[in-house]
Amino acid sequence: MEAAAVLALCALAFPHPLHARVLRADEDGFAECSLFFKEQSPPEGFADPSSVRICQKYNGEPRFATLYSTEHKIPLYSAFKYIEAAAGKDEGWLVEPQLDDPESGGEEMMDEAEAKESIADLGSHQSIYEDYASSDYEPLSLNPDFLNEGDFHRAAHTLTNVVPVTPTFRKGWSTEVERIVKEALVPQCESRDNLYLIAGAVPSDQTITSNIAIPEFLWLAACCNVAEAWSMGFIQKNIDTHPESLTVEELKKQLPGEVQLFVNSCGDGTENDHQSQVLGTISQQRAEEAEEAIGPFFQFIRFLARVVYGLVKTIFYIVWFIIKQIFNIIAGGICCLWNGVTSYLLAISKVLVNIPYDILRVFGNVFMGCIRTLDHVLSVVGMIARIPLRFILDLGSFPYYTICAIPTVAKEIVTGLFGSFGLLFDSIFGVTGGSYSVTSFACNRFVQRFSGLTGGYDE
């Protein structure tokens, strides 16, 4: 009764208490807290049957969303947005009474100290701070309280948002996540309202007090939902290492089950300039951190080492350059000498091979010259000897051709005379015959006309 009275007085004194509504199985998404997911679509594929959806609210407003495993007593993931990195006042841890007592009534979260008075079985399905106090592990908020201010900072300080890690791991992860989100991711996204963040833990078989599972590793996924959407993932398994950067597509392969973190992928497997800028910023941050960690004395020692290394490197480059130049000169000389010797031997070999051919060609030319000279001499002798011989032959054959031509000429003369007389007779007979025919024709025509006959000459 006293606890109920205290709760009633708190409700009257604080009209907007901290709400963390555990969603029923028949409700879709994360209700009012769906705004912390890209396109208000929560991740899919987390197959833990004991998981419950919690819409973490404070002063009546949604602050972040959590998928909580009541079996492992740790959150599987928390979805949130970057508000402002600012330290807040820690006023004790908060718990969710509905996880251990569904009949507790209302949708309020309360301080752990108050819950102990009203919830008899507190801690049966969720962790309480005593579990961490009696172990070597510390609670680490998946939605980091150091990335929030005001009401968001207070809302993140709840035990349904924490996982057990070693103090060293907690310090390293918190520092890295703050730098990654605040100095790398936020500047590369056009607006912090477009940046969706999901931090998660994969339970292992190891546990601490009350069977709270120690995470096998932690992961962080970021989606910048702009025109050309891009995303990045980070994962850390070992204490002494920094979070490893990878694509969201690669991150999903390391999570159990077929997980889909962002609806419509958010460019899970692509790379762009924003991701390169994020990685460059992270590398620069770690380099600056290393510079600050080693101290001024060791920085001076490292500076001297760098100077010595630079001098040794320069001397090595100079010596190597000189050796390379000498080698190039020697190699060039040997190459030129080899080319000269091979060219000289090739020329001599060519000349020696051509000597027999040239000798045979000379003898051949001499022989052919002698043949052509003899031919010319014989041609001249033949031309000189042919002139008197032809004259003598023509002179000797003149009487033969002259005497033998007389009968032929006489025959031709007689034939001509007889032909002339024959032609004369043929002319006389022809003229006489023609005159007779004309006279006869004329007489007949006259007789016909005189006698009155009209018949033709032929009739």
Residue pairs with C-beta under 8 A, 6 or more apart in sequence:
2 117
3 114
3 117
3 118
4 118
6 114
6 117
7 110
7 114
7 118
10 17
10 114
11 17
11 108
16 59
16 60
17 59
17 108
18 57
18 58
18 59
18 94
18 108
18 109
18 110
18 154
18 155
19 55
19 57
19 58
19 60
19 107
19 108
19 109
20 54
20 55
20 56
20 57
20 94
20 96
20 107
20 108
20 109
20 158
20 160
21 31
21 32
21 54
21 55
21 57
21 107
22 52
22 53
22 54
22 96
22 98
22 99
22 107
23 30
23 31
23 52
23 53
23 54
23 55
27 53
29 37
29 40
29 41
29 42
29 53
30 36
30 37
30 42
30 53
30 55
30 65
30 79
31 55
32 55
32 57
32 62
33 55
33 56
33 57
33 62
33 64
33 65
33 79
34 40
34 41
34 42
34 65
35 62
36 62
36 64
36 65
36 79
36 80
36 81
36 196
37 43
37 65
37 79
37 196
37 263
38 196
38 223
38 225
38 262
38 263
38 264
38 266
39 225
39 263
39 264
41 263
42 53
42 65
42 67
42 79
43 67
43 77
43 79
43 198
43 259
43 260
43 261
43 262
44 259
44 260
45 255
45 257
45 258
45 259
45 260
46 67
46 76
46 77
46 257
46 259
47 256
47 257
48 69
48 71
48 72
48 76
49 71
50 69
50 70
50 71
50 72
51 67
51 68
51 69
51 70
51 76
52 67
52 68
52 70
52 99
53 65
53 66
53 67
53 68
54 65
54 66
54 67
54 68
54 96
54 160
55 62
55 65
56 62
56 63
56 64
56 65
56 66
56 109
56 155
56 158
56 160
56 161
57 63
57 155
58 151
58 152
58 154
58 155
59 151
61 151
63 80
63 148
63 151
63 152
63 155
63 156
64 78
64 79
64 80
64 81
64 143
64 152
64 155
64 156
64 161
65 78
65 79
65 80
66 75
66 77
66 78
66 79
66 142
66 143
66 160
66 161
67 75
67 76
67 77
67 78
68 74
68 75
68 76
68 96
68 99
68 126
68 160
69 75
69 76
69 203
69 213
70 99
70 125
70 126
72 203
72 211
72 212
72 213
73 125
73 126
73 127
73 210
73 211
73 212
73 213
74 127
74 162
74 163
74 164
74 201
74 203
74 212
74 213
74 215
75 142
75 160
75 161
75 162
75 163
75 200
75 201
76 200
76 201
76 203
77 142
77 198
77 199
77 200
77 201
78 141
78 142
78 143
78 161
78 198
78 199
78 200
79 143
79 196
79 197
79 198
80 143
80 147
80 148
80 156
80 197
80 198
80 199
81 192
81 193
81 195
81 196
81 197
82 147
82 181
82 182
82 185
82 186
82 192
82 195
82 197
83 147
83 148
83 149
83 150
83 152
84 147
84 148
84 149
85 146
85 147
85 149
85 178
85 182
86 146
86 148
86 149
86 150
86 153
87 146
87 153
88 145
88 148
88 149
88 150
88 153
88 154
88 157
90 145
90 157
91 111
91 154
91 157
92 111
92 112
92 113
92 157
93 111
93 112
93 128
93 129
93 139
93 157
93 158
93 159
94 109
94 110
94 111
94 112
94 157
94 158
94 159
95 109
95 110
95 111
95 112
95 115
95 122
95 126
95 128
95 158
95 159
95 160
96 109
96 126
96 158
96 159
96 160
97 104
97 108
97 109
97 110
97 115
97 118
97 119
97 122
98 104
98 107
99 125
99 126
99 160
100 119
100 121
100 122
100 123
100 124
100 125
100 126
101 119
101 120
101 121
101 122
104 118
104 119
109 158
110 118
112 122
112 128
112 129
112 159
115 122
116 122
122 128
123 130
123 131
123 210
126 159
126 160
127 139
127 159
127 162
127 164
127 210
127 212
128 159
128 210
129 139
129 159
130 209
131 164
131 208
131 209
131 210
131 212
132 138
132 139
132 164
132 208
132 209
134 209
135 164
135 208
135 209
136 166
137 164
137 165
137 166
137 208
137 214
138 164
138 165
138 166
138 167
138 170
139 159
139 162
139 163
139 164
140 162
140 163
140 164
140 165
140 169
140 170
140 173
140 174
140 218
141 156
141 157
141 161
141 162
142 161
142 162
142 163
142 199
142 200
142 201
142 218
143 156
143 161
143 199
144 156
144 174
144 177
144 178
144 199
145 153
145 156
145 157
146 153
146 174
146 178
147 156
147 177
147 178
147 181
147 182
148 155
148 156
163 201
163 214
163 215
163 218
164 208
164 212
164 214
164 215
165 173
165 214
165 215
165 218
166 239
168 239
168 240
169 236
169 239
172 236
172 239
172 242
173 218
173 236
173 243
176 234
176 236
176 242
176 243
177 199
177 220
177 234
177 243
179 282
179 285
180 220
180 234
180 243
180 278
180 282
181 197
181 222
183 281
183 285
184 277
184 278
184 281
184 282
184 285
185 195
185 197
185 222
185 224
185 232
185 278
186 192
186 195
187 281
188 224
188 274
188 277
188 278
189 195
189 224
189 226
189 274
190 224
190 226
194 224
194 225
194 226
195 222
195 223
195 224
195 225
196 222
196 223
196 225
196 262
197 220
197 221
197 222
198 220
198 221
198 222
198 261
199 218
199 219
199 220
199 221
200 218
200 219
200 220
200 221
200 255
201 215
201 216
201 217
201 218
201 219
202 215
202 216
202 217
202 219
202 255
202 256
203 213
203 214
203 215
203 216
204 213
204 214
204 215
204 216
205 213
206 213
206 214
207 213
207 214
208 214
216 237
217 235
217 236
217 237
217 254
218 235
218 236
219 233
219 234
219 235
219 236
219 251
219 254
219 255
220 233
220 234
220 235
220 243
221 231
221 232
221 233
221 234
221 248
221 251
221 261
221 262
222 231
222 232
222 233
223 229
223 230
223 231
223 248
223 261
223 262
223 266
224 230
224 231
224 266
224 274
225 266
228 267
228 272
229 266
229 267
230 266
230 267
230 270
230 272
230 274
230 275
231 247
231 248
231 262
231 265
231 266
231 267
231 268
232 245
232 246
232 247
232 248
232 275
232 278
233 245
233 246
233 247
233 248
233 250
233 251
234 243
234 244
234 245
234 246
234 251
235 243
235 244
235 246
235 251
235 254
236 242
236 243
236 244
242 286
245 278
245 279
245 282
247 268
247 269
247 270
247 271
248 261
248 262
248 265
248 266
248 268
248 269
249 268
249 269
251 261
252 259
252 260
252 261
252 268
261 268
262 268
291 299
294 302
441 457
444 457
445 457
447 453
448 454
448 455
448 457
